[in-house]
Amino acid sequence: MVISFCCGKGGTGKTTSTYNIGAALAQAGKRVLLVDNDQQGSLTLAMGYEPQMLSTTLANLMFQAIDVPEQLEQSVEQTIQKTTKNLHLIPANNKLAGTLSRLVSMQNTRSMFPLNDNSVAPERVLSAIVDQVKERYDYVLIDCSPHLDLQMLNALVASERVIIPTQAHFLDTAGLNDTIEIIRKVQQSLNPNLKQVDILLTMFMQRTVLNQISRQNVVERYGEQMHIFSQPIDYSIKVAEHPAVGISLLEYAPKNAAALSYRAAAEEVMRNG
């Protein structure tokens, strides 16, 4: 199962959710690969790596998938960081910005330079990488940037499921439409295998009227179209603290309410595919 964590807005908990749901799945005995698909390298940093010190990252793999695909299998093996027995990472850093520029250039020149049998389409470069490894993992989780661009499009085309983390605030939930519209277009024209769309409410404060109203609005508006996680992720300062020490929230504060919420979310992921 390949799952992208996407939302066309920053600060909604995409990276935190990717990491901690991945960690919970790994603790449950699942083999998990996390893919940092954001040039900021936030997931890479949160997992205890220094993005700029890594010699090979997702950017290198994407360039190879375009230019020398015959070398891709070996390069993927060299790039994967084995954080724990069950939790692995394909890291990223700011070199991914150059990859995005290359993808845009490929898209803009497609009419002048049609693809041949050996070429990869600009929206399917990440798929070529994921295809090399997905049979070895139970779950591949892709952390995306908040930009509705070709990098996110690559993630959606490579996925079978997408989870949209969003805060239970009016401006955040109002922005869901843009993300959902992109997902629908991908489902219709590029990836019919993208079957399931989930909404995960994050940084949730149970006692606030605002959060409760926003949650109810999300359920009423989207509940019949897509799956909404039954338990939101509780707000906790521990969520902001754990990346500083390079370990998951489940290790840093295992009994914390947010950690328990992420465990529940992982169990829901397993129950629903």
Protein Blocks (a to p, Z undefined) as FASTA:
>chain_A
ZZddddfbehiopmmmmmmmmmmmmmnopacddddfbfklmmmmmnopafklpmbdfklm
mmmmmmmmmlmmmmmmmmpccfblmlccddddfklmmmmmmmmmmmmmmmmmccdfkbcc
fklmmmmmmmmmmmmpfbdcddddfbdcfklmmmmmmpcbdcdddddbfklmmmmmmmmm
mmmmmmmmmommlmbccdddehiafkbmklmmmmmmmmmmmmmmpccdfbdcdddfklmm
mmmnopafklmmmmbmklmmmmmmmmmmmmnZZ
